[in-house]
Amino acid sequence: MRRRLVLLVDGDPVIQRLLRATLTTREYSLVVAATAEAALGALDRHEPDLVLLDIVLPDRCGFELLQDIRLRSAVPVIIVSARAAPDDRIRGFELGADDFVAKPFYLDELVARIEAVLRRTSPTVDRSPLLQYDRVTIDLANRRVFVDGQEVRLSRTEWSLLEQLARQPGRVVRHSELLSHVWGPEFIRETYYLRTWVSRLRAKLRDDEEPHRIIQTRPGLGYRLADPAVPVTA
């Protein structure tokens, strides 16, 4: 089994050494970036399984970096920072962070949170590229959707929205994460906009009557794609 790769974005050499020593003994590999610029390069080169992100960086605000990460990738992100006021935590989650750990932290707790986030966000689509929901089949590999065996044409925006949900069936994807991924970080508060597009997508999937069987609402949080009734392997 390959080691999970963690990208640490933190300019503190002490934190870098501490986490390298700890994570390598827990069967993780670690890549370190001390700046936002280096982090984006490492994200593209290494495709990490998880990012640990300090929001206090020498070249840019970590929140801005988180927005850029969310435009490029759905990689899980845990913010690890001494800036941990309630407003900082809320902003981090709104921008798409999966967890928030305040410095100073207990190493065992941080490792436990890493493992919990990875369990929660581990994609299932590679094992089951076809997702079957009674009358609806979602073919992620070929970017196609079928209802009652007939292909349904989705717009680019509709497909992008569906794909974000289908990457991790069963996981609630927050409003801000969907808005940032599909339309950009400047839209993260436009929940009415998101509701409109979800309604259109549900109509095409014949899922517009309540209770919704495929795209389910979690009030105040976001949306989730139901676990497929029949996983199909391609």
C-alpha angles and dihedrals in degrees: 000000000000120000117255111249119228123193111210114200105192133120096209111104091202092056090045093054094042095052094042090055093045101043097044090057089052093057096262129126118221132210116188128209119180096191139040091246092053090046094057090049091049091047091057096042101043106026093213124210092228140006126219106201132192111201092210105077131159098238107030143005111274091227090060089050090051089055090053092048091052091052090055106033148012090221112145112257127200115190111219109185147138086228096083107142115141091258090053092050093048092048091049093053092044090055092052108271114154096209141357126219121186123222128269093050140171110252094220091052092050091050090048090052091049091053092046093051092047091051091049096047103035105132119239099189095089089061093043112025090174117064114197123201109174100272096009129076121187115199104195096177093058097029094238135134127200130194115192088347094304120114115244118209114228126193118241090258093048091050093047090052093047092046093054090055095041095054089076112020112202095025119113109236111205122238091242093051093051093045093048094047098045105032107012138266093284088070098053094113097045097100092152088059090052093049090054093054093043088053091052092048092049090052092055090048091048087241098118097110121084132279089049111220100192114023106038127192123229103194114234093005115058141259136306133199108231118245107270114261091218119023109210126195118216 
